Amino acid sequence: VYRNPEAKGEEVKAKRMIEMLYHYYQKNNDALPEKYYQKIIDGVETDDRVICDYISGMTDPFANAKFQEFFMPASWEEEP
């Protein structure tokens, strides 16, 4: 949804990151926040709908943080 050419160049990476988060939550839906996970447990919504709703509400910085948490080895993180 970005129009800036610099940001547009990152679109493929962003799409892949969202796909990876989606697949992670499919396999680990208990990693969702309690209010989302409870919808799955109670059968209120399907897993896919809950996961999509959760990811769609993420800000860019939050999605990046979750991606780093789940997929980046701690040794790759910069030192403070």
Stockholm file with secondary structure:
# STOCKHOLM 1.0

chainA/1-80         VYRNPEAKGEEVKAKRMIEMLYHYYQKNNDALPEKYYQKIIDGVETDDRVICDYISGMTDPFANAKFQEFFMPASWEEEP
#=GR chainA/1-80 SS CCCSHHHHTTHHHHHHHHHHHHHHHHHCGGGSCHHHHHHHHHTSSCHHHHHHHHHHTCCHHHHHHHHHHHHSCGGGSCCC
#=GC SS_cons        CCCSHHHHTTHHHHHHHHHHHHHHHHHCGGGSCHHHHHHHHHTSSCHHHHHHHHHHTCCHHHHHHHHHHHHSCGGGSCCC
//
